[in-house]
Amino acid sequence: MFRVLNDMFRKLFFIILITLSSPAFSIGYDIYGIGIYDIKFDGSSTNNAVDYRFERRFDNTLIKIGPESENFFNLKPLAGIELTSDSAAYLLGGIYLEDNLGALFIGNESNLNFTPSFALGYYDDGDGKKLGNNIEFRTTLEISYQLENKNRIGFSFGHISNANLGDRNPGVEILNISYQIPFN
């Protein structure tokens, strides 16, 4: 039964990814990142690896959850993949919010942006850390600096966990630096 659910999830994810890649969703950022997978600030890391990330963030609002005048309350779609040097792979799709930190705190736009995100995906641990389930959730907080050419450099901290869906739930933290390129 789990095999059937696993196959259905892969097919559903593929359909979502193709749909989000259509021309209707043709504005946003391509994010290319590299970082440290399974970073623990208390020294308890056991499976450090290099994390490679590609993410496509679309600028189309899916749902407005707040005042029309506030861009931060527009939920927007994302799709991506994370790979590690330990052969782990994580295909994901989710939502993100974005706000300009200058506009948020002082009322004037600045080059700093804040982007929290939430995603759901299929995780294959390869030779890496065993996370206890193939279905995993990722939450990420990111701050990026927008350059004059509209590209961005970002720093993010993320957490991947199965939310206790599996027999075990060790979770993993990821510290990442990214270069972000707008696409039309």
C-alpha positions as CSV (number, residue, x, y, z in Angstrom):
1,M,0.0,0.0,0.0
2,F,2.8,2.4,0.9
3,R,4.4,1.8,-2.6
4,V,1.1,2.8,-4.3
5,L,0.9,6.0,-2.2
6,N,4.5,6.7,-2.9
7,D,3.9,6.3,-6.7
8,M,0.8,8.5,-6.5
9,F,2.8,11.2,-4.6
10,R,5.5,11.2,-7.2
11,K,3.0,11.6,-10.1
12,L,1.1,14.4,-8.3
13,F,4.3,16.2,-7.6
14,F,5.4,15.9,-11.2
15,I,2.0,17.3,-12.4
16,I,2.3,20.2,-9.9
17,L,5.8,21.0,-11.1
18,I,4.8,21.0,-14.8
19,T,1.8,23.2,-14.0
20,L,3.9,25.7,-12.1
21,S,6.5,25.8,-14.9
22,S,3.9,26.9,-17.5
23,P,4.1,30.4,-19.1
24,A,1.2,31.5,-16.8
25,F,3.7,31.4,-14.0
26,S,6.5,33.1,-15.8
27,I,7.7,35.9,-13.4
28,G,9.8,35.4,-10.3
29,Y,13.2,34.3,-9.2
30,D,15.5,31.3,-9.9
31,I,17.4,30.6,-6.7
32,Y,20.8,28.8,-6.8
33,G,22.1,27.9,-3.4
34,I,24.9,26.1,-1.6
35,G,25.1,25.4,2.1
36,I,25.7,23.2,5.1
37,Y,23.2,20.3,5.6
38,D,22.6,19.1,9.2
39,I,24.1,22.0,10.9
40,K,23.6,22.1,14.7
41,F,24.9,25.1,16.7
42,D,25.3,22.9,19.8
43,G,27.8,20.6,18.1
44,S,25.6,17.6,17.9
45,S,25.7,17.3,14.1
46,T,26.3,13.8,12.9
47,N,25.7,13.9,9.1
48,N,27.2,17.2,7.9
49,A,27.0,17.4,4.1
50,V,27.0,20.0,1.4
51,D,23.5,21.1,0.4
52,Y,22.8,22.2,-3.2
53,R,19.5,23.9,-3.9
54,F,17.6,25.1,-6.9
55,E,14.3,26.8,-6.3
56,R,11.9,28.6,-8.6
57,R,9.7,31.2,-7.0
58,F,6.8,32.5,-9.0
59,D,5.4,36.0,-8.5
60,N,1.8,35.0,-9.0
61,T,-0.4,35.4,-5.9
62,L,-2.3,32.2,-5.0
63,I,-4.2,33.6,-2.0
64,K,-4.3,37.0,-0.3
65,I,-4.5,36.5,3.4
66,G,-4.3,40.2,4.5
67,P,-4.9,43.8,3.5
68,E,-4.7,44.5,-0.2
69,S,-2.1,47.3,0.4
70,E,0.3,44.8,2.0
71,N,2.3,42.7,-0.4
72,F,3.6,40.5,2.5
73,F,0.2,38.8,2.8
74,N,0.2,37.4,-0.7
75,L,0.9,33.6,-0.7
76,K,3.0,32.7,-3.8
77,P,4.1,29.3,-5.2
78,L,7.5,27.8,-5.3
79,A,9.0,24.5,-6.6
80,G,12.5,23.1,-6.2
81,I,15.0,20.4,-5.5
82,E,17.7,20.1,-2.8
83,L,20.5,17.6,-3.2
84,T,23.3,16.8,-0.8
85,S,26.9,15.5,-1.1
86,D,25.6,12.3,0.6
87,S,23.2,11.6,-2.3
88,A,20.1,12.7,-0.5
89,A,17.4,14.3,-2.7
90,Y,14.4,16.4,-1.7
91,L,11.8,17.4,-4.3
92,L,9.5,20.1,-3.0
93,G,6.6,22.4,-3.7
94,G,5.2,25.1,-1.5
95,I,4.4,28.7,-0.7
96,Y,6.3,31.8,0.3
97,L,5.7,35.3,1.5
98,E,8.0,38.2,0.7
99,D,8.4,41.7,2.1
100,N,10.8,44.5,1.8
101,L,12.4,45.1,5.2
102,G,12.8,48.9,4.6
103,A,9.1,49.3,3.8
104,L,8.2,47.0,6.7
105,F,10.2,48.9,9.4
106,I,10.7,52.5,8.3
107,G,8.2,52.9,5.5
108,N,10.8,53.4,2.7
109,E,11.9,50.6,0.3
110,S,15.4,49.2,0.8
111,N,17.5,46.6,-0.8
112,L,16.8,44.0,1.9
113,N,14.0,41.5,1.6
114,F,12.5,39.0,4.0
115,T,11.2,35.7,2.6
116,P,9.7,33.0,4.9
117,S,8.5,29.8,3.1
118,F,6.8,26.5,3.7
119,A,7.1,23.5,1.5
120,L,6.1,19.8,1.3
121,G,8.0,17.2,-0.6
122,Y,9.4,13.8,-1.3
123,Y,12.7,13.0,0.5
124,D,15.1,10.2,-0.5
125,D,17.9,9.9,2.1
126,G,20.5,8.3,-0.3
127,D,23.6,7.8,1.9
128,G,22.7,10.7,4.1
129,K,20.8,11.3,7.3
130,K,17.7,9.1,7.8
131,L,14.8,11.5,8.5
132,G,12.2,8.8,9.2
133,N,9.8,9.2,6.3
134,N,9.7,10.0,2.6
135,I,7.2,12.8,3.1
136,E,9.0,15.8,4.7
137,F,8.1,19.4,5.4
138,R,10.5,22.4,5.0
139,T,10.3,25.8,6.7
140,T,12.8,28.5,5.8
141,L,13.6,32.0,6.8
142,E,15.6,34.1,4.3
143,I,17.0,37.6,4.1
144,S,18.3,38.7,0.7
145,Y,20.0,41.8,-0.6
146,Q,18.9,43.1,-4.0
147,L,21.7,44.3,-6.3
148,E,21.3,47.1,-8.9
149,N,20.7,44.6,-11.7
150,K,17.7,43.1,-9.7
151,N,19.7,39.9,-8.9
152,R,19.9,39.1,-5.2
153,I,22.2,37.5,-2.7
154,G,20.4,35.6,0.1
155,F,21.1,33.9,3.4
156,S,18.7,31.4,4.7
157,F,18.1,29.0,7.6
158,G,15.8,26.1,7.0
159,H,14.5,23.0,8.9
160,I,13.3,19.8,7.3
161,S,11.1,17.5,9.4
162,N,8.4,14.9,8.9
163,A,6.1,16.4,11.6
164,N,6.1,13.0,13.4
165,L,4.5,11.2,10.4
166,G,7.3,8.6,10.6
167,D,8.5,6.3,13.3
168,R,11.3,8.7,14.0
169,N,11.7,12.4,13.4
170,P,15.3,13.6,13.8
171,G,14.9,16.7,11.5
172,V,17.7,18.5,9.9
173,E,18.8,22.2,9.8
174,I,20.3,23.8,6.7
175,L,22.3,27.1,6.5
176,N,22.4,28.3,2.9
177,I,23.8,31.2,0.8
178,S,22.1,31.8,-2.6
179,Y,22.3,33.8,-5.7
180,Q,18.9,34.7,-7.1
181,I,18.2,35.7,-10.7
182,P,14.9,37.2,-11.9
183,F,13.1,35.6,-14.8
184,N,10.3,36.8,-17.1
